[in-house]
Amino acid sequence: MQYAKYFYIGLTVLAISGCSSTKTVTRGTDDGSIDIQFVQINDVYEIAPIEAGKVGGVARVASIKKELKAKNPNTYLLMAGDFLSPSVYNSLMYEGKRIRGRQMVESLNAAGLDIAGFGNHEFDISETELQSRLNESAFDWISSNSYHKTKDEIVPFVKTTGSKTNRLPTYIIKTFTDADGTTVKVGFMGINIPFNRAAYVVYTDPLESAEKIYNTIKDSCDAVVAITHQLEQDDIILAQKLPGLALIIGGHEHDMRYDKVGEVMISKAHANARSAYILTLQINKKTGKNKVSSRLQMIDQSVAIDSATNVVVQKWMGIAEKNYASIGFDAKAAVLQSGESLDAREASVRAGKTNFTRLVVAAMEKATPEAQVAIVNSGSIRLDDVLQPPVTQYDIIRSMPFGGGIVEADMKGSLLKQILEAGRKNVGIGGFLQYSETLSYDAGTWQFKNEAIADDRIFRVALSDFLLTGGESNLNFLTKTNSAIIKVYPVITDMNDPRFDIRSAIIKYLQAGLR
């Protein structure tokens, strides 16, 4: 991996006074010890509770923070990346624009988020859209190795509040004071995995950047916390490289992770706020020792819903439901009451078949009974999570937020093989293809019903409409004008036809009890 040879020697820094107790401090009572609490969430794509309202929800996260903060004013809510995207909201409209994470920023503002770091999915949205989200944020952003690539230069991202525009800091130092007068400084850095290569972003090496920042601020702080969004193995390497870190608050994997490397604790909560890590950093200035304790707080019906935050959440839910209704969906209707969970995780669907991808293909086949095979790109599946029954129409919508129709085309076997081979080589990216069980690959040969596909044989193929634009990775040859395409069937315009929207096909398939 090549990284930009770029690092601000001066480092953009934000120094902020933290919380302090309102309790009257009596001279001479300072015990030199202070407890700072962090509520950690990461990889949150849903503002409302999921699994029929039983799990998650930003309003429940807000309730946890408020309850803890009432007992300890030195309580911070931290987001370890990936919350602006992917989301079904990104394809919805409000006030003439795509929503593109606006619902999440408003909800987290209400919840009292304190600091957020970039995740790779923050750069899914456009440069202009990201700037709007940064400007709308009431919380601090920190960016230690993700930079803004403009036409002329590479600079830190900025945030404009009112008439003031400031660079996002590469580190933040916050001051905390408790009731007896103990005062400490805690430094924060924000490290992001360089996965999304959007044209407007450039990355410096994560480990090198973290090391430089740590060495810059460690003598000015009583503790340093790394907010990261990277692979667990990279967090472990970071802890090994910087054993003086107080803790690593991480994201990216979606499953809860906990490691301890030497004295450095690494924590990752479940995606979509199914849980939050409650981390207590105890700093003792007299002994010079720091201690970290943790507990995993499951976010379920036992956690109250904060009413103020819920007002914002419900506003956006109403906006979304109007969008869905306009294209024929009933978001709250259940389509699968029970059964096994459905694996729609990005790492799974871009490397092989899962029960969710088989469901999608089977639904396409049911919607196109005259087609011999069905093919869809894995990049159209954006949930990056596991669906737990009961599954609603909204769950299907959010799993495939781009929607799009199902088109049918007659094509030569030579082209079908070319498509399948390109998809096979696209492992790990969105162009990895999911296809009918009647297709197979054996000893270098593509087969249909266990017979080698003949070049001149004509197949009727059902495709997601995006595939036929040539816009998918390494599939630019797949367009209506390809000479090996004999016929493209008329585009469906009837909203009641399951081919009108691939999500409708899946919903109707499940409603018919065919799974």
QUIQUI-V603560 format. One record per helix or strand of 2 or more residues. SS is the DSSP state (2 for helix, 1 for strand). FROM is the first residue (numbers start at 1). TO is the last residue. If there is no record, write none. Layout:
{{SS FROM TO} {SS FROM TO}}
This chain:
{{1 13 20} {1 33 41} {2 58 71} {1 75 79} {2 88 91} {1 93 94} {1 97 98} {2 102 111} {1 115 117} {2 120 124} {2 127 136} {1 140 142} {1 146 149} {1 154 155} {1 158 161} {1 164 167} {1 171 177} {1 183 192} {1 201 203} {2 206 220} {1 223 229} {2 232 241} {1 247 249} {1 257 261} {1 264 268} {2 271 273} {1 275 284} {1 289 298} {2 307 326} {1 334 336} {1 342 343} {2 346 349} {2 355 367} {1 373 377} {2 378 380} {1 386 387} {1 391 392} {2 393 399} {1 406 412} {2 413 425} {1 433 435} {1 439 442} {1 445 448} {1 451 452} {1 458 464} {2 465 468} {1 485 488} {2 498 500} {2 502 511}}
